[in-house]
């Protein structure tokens, strides 16, 4: 593929409309994530000795949790930017689509929709569509925030990151709606690689806006899409969790006190070893004297 054809493909990707296919993939995966997370601890025995799923016991809570996850990025971004929290729900088409998806994922006869979405080929397709939508959200989050706060680079990057992985940040509150509170698990304490890649993409789009990236916009946008899709497929097929962990560990060891801790342990361990050697020598001397007395 020559450069012109590649540019044409990249331009087509930048102009893709998210509704309905990409939004549907996002909503299906969000509703499935809520159902899977609720199934871990929320089932209890029902009549006849069978277990009743959470969505059967608490349909309103299940629906509200699914809506929070589906529109998480917009809700959190509006909260931080001082805009109405309910504005993401003013789009009746989006709310109705998400509600239909929630119903099909949880209550479709014989669980056909949920089982079909769990098949590996279908799951790969859904995640590919979702990653394309994630890049779209990050970019538009950066652009829209830059118009409000043109000189606040931190706010621009923050909103772009939240737009890209709002569902991960909203997870704790979504669990609270379902009656589960797990404060030790959140994106601040344990950031996933999805949050990190959204942060990198936000910084890249900001640098492009500031003129530091001398490339056509379709190339930059298409590169982010390929990056997102590649690492998501790698995590699904190869079990790759966080490729940035070795670099983070090295950075923490060098700049976050790791070298100081290692030197401190080395200094404190040497006197202890010398005391152990002295004690061993004194013990041998005492044994030799006692043996001489017995002789």
N, C-alpha and C positions, 0 to 999 in steps of 0.2 A: 504494500500500500504506500503510495507516494504521499508527500506532505499535503497536497491539496485535498486528496480524498480523506486523509486523516482529519484535516481541519473541517471538512464537511460533516464527517461523523460526529466530531466533537461539538460542532454547532447544533446539530440535531439533538444531541443529548442535553445541551443547555436549555433548549426550548421545549423540552418534554413537559406536558401537562400532568400534574400529579393525580388528578381525579379522572377516572375512577380507579384505575388498576393499581397504582402505587399506594394510594390511600387505603384501598381495600387490603392490600398485603400488610400494611402497617397495622390496621385495625384487627385483622385476623391474628397476627402474632401477639398483639397486646392482650386481646381477650384470652388467648391460649395461655399466655404467661400468668394472667390473674388466676385462671382456673387451675393451672399446675401448681402455683404457689399455695392456693387455698387447699388443694388436695393433700398437702403434706401433713397438716395438723388439724383441719377443721371437720373431718368426717367423724360421725358418731353413730352407734348402732341404732337402727330403726326397727320397726315392727317386722317380725319374722327373722330376726338375727342378721339382716342385711345392713350395709352401711349406706347412709343417705349423704350424697355429695353436698358440698357447701352451697352450690348454686340452687339446689333444690330446697334447702332449708331457709336460705336468706337470699331470695332473688333480687330484692331491692339493693341490698348491700353489694351483691355481685355486680349488678348493673352500674351502680355509682362508682365502684372501684375500677371497672373497665373503662368508664368514661374519663375518669381522672387520668388513667394511664394513656388513653388514646390522645388526649389533648393536654398532656402534662407540660410539654415545652412551652406552649402558648400561655398556660395558666401561670407558671412560675415566672416567665418573662414579664407578663403583665403585672404581677405582684411587685417585681423589682423596679419596673419602669413607672409605677404609679398609675397604671391603666386599669380599667374595670376587669375584675377576675372572671366575670361571666361572659365577657365578649367572645371567647372562643365558641361558646354555645349559641351564639346568635345566628350561626349558619344552620338553618333547619335541615338542609340537605346532608350536611356532615353529621349532625346528631342523629338523624334518621338512619343514615347508612351505618353508623357505628352501632346503633341499637339493633338493627337487623343482623349485623355480623355477630354481635354478642348473643343474640337469641339462637342463631344457627350453630355457633360454636358450642353452646351449652345445652340446647334443648332440641336439636334436630333429631328426627326419628332415627333410631339405631345408632346415633352418634356418628353419622356418616361424615359430616363436615370435619369434625375434630379428628377422626381417624384418618381421613384423607389428607388433612394438613400435616399429620405426623409422618407420612411417608417421606422418605429421604428425597426423592426427586422433587416432590411438591414443596417440601421445606426449603430446599436449596433455591428454588424459584422464588418463593415468598421472601426469603432473606435477601436475595439479589435485588428485588424490587424495593424492599425496605431500605437498603443501603443507598440506592439511587435517591430515594426520598430524603434520607438523612443528609446527604450532601446538599440537596436543594434547601432544606431547612437551615443548615448552617450558613449557607451563602446569604439567603434572604434575611436571616437574623442579623448578620454582620451589616448588610446594606441598610436595613431599616433602622438599626440602632445608630449607625454612623450619621444618618440624617438628623437624629435627635441630639446626639452628643458627638459632634464631629471631631472634637479634640480629646475625648475620653477613651483612650485606647483600651484601658482595662475593662470598662463597661462594655465596649464593643465585643471584645473577645469573650467576656463572661456570658453575654446574651447569646452569642453564636454557639458557644459550647452547650448552654442550657437548651437551646432550640434543637440541637442535634441529639442530645441524650436526656431529654426531660423525663422520660419514663423511668430511667434509673434513679434520678434524683427524687422523683415523686414516690418511689416504692415504699418508703417508710410510712408516709401519710396514707397511701392506699392500703397498706396492711392495717393501719389503725382504724380505717373505715370498716375493715373486716373483723375487727376485734383482736388483732395481733399486734404486739409491740415488741420490736427487735431493735433497740437503740444501738447495739454494737455492730450493726451491719448497715452501712450507708456509704454513699459515694465520696464523702469527705474523709472518712476513716480508711476506707478500702476502695479507692478509685479503680474502676475497671479500665481496660484498654479502650473501650468504646468512648469513654469520657476523654481519655488522653488524645485519641485520634481526632475527636471533635475539636479539642483545644488547638491541636496543631493545624487543623484545617482553618479554624477561625483566624489564627495568626497569619496563615498563608494568604487568605482572602483580604485581610487587613493590609498586609504588605503589598499586595497587588493594587489595592485602592490607593495606597500612598505612593505608588510608583516605583517601589523597590524591586518588583518582579517585572522584567522586561519580556513578557511573553503575551501572546494573544489570550484573551479571557477564556475562549473555548478550550484551549490547551490546559490551562490551570484548572478549570472546573472539571474537565474530563479526567485529568490526573487524580483529583480528589475522589471522584467516583470510582475509578479503577482501584485506588488504594483502599477505599472502604470495602468494596466487594471482595477484593483479594484476601484481606485479613479475616473477613467474616467466613468466607468459604474455607480458609485454612483452619479456622477454629472449629468448624463443623466437621470437616473431613479428616484433619490431621491432629485435632486436639490442641492446637496452639492457643494458649491462654493470654499471655502477655509478653510479647517479644521485647518490650522495653525494660523488663525486670533486670537483666544483667547490667544495662547502662545505669539504671537507677541505683542498683546496689553499689556499683563502682563510684558513682557520684557521691553517695552517702558516705562511703568509706573514706573518700578523699576530703570532702568539704563539709560533712555533717558530723565530724567528731569521731569517725571510725578509726582513723590513724592514731588519734590521741588515746582512745580506749585500748588499742593494741599495744601501744608503748607503755601505758600504765600497767596493763596486765604483765608485760614482759619485765618491767622494773620490780613489781611486787612479787613476782614468782621467783626471781633470782635469790633474794634473801631467804625465802621459805625453803628453797632447795638447799641452800648452804646450811640452814638450821637442821634440816633432815640429815644431811651428811654428818654434821657434828654430833647429832644425837646417835647416829648409827655407830660412829667411831667410839663415842663414850660407852655405848652399850657393849661393844666388843671388848673394850678395856675392862669393864666390870666383870664380864663373863670370864675373861682370862684370869683375873685375880681370884674369883671364886673357885675356878678350877684348880688354881695353884694351892689354895687353902685345903681343898679336898685331897689333893695329892700329899 
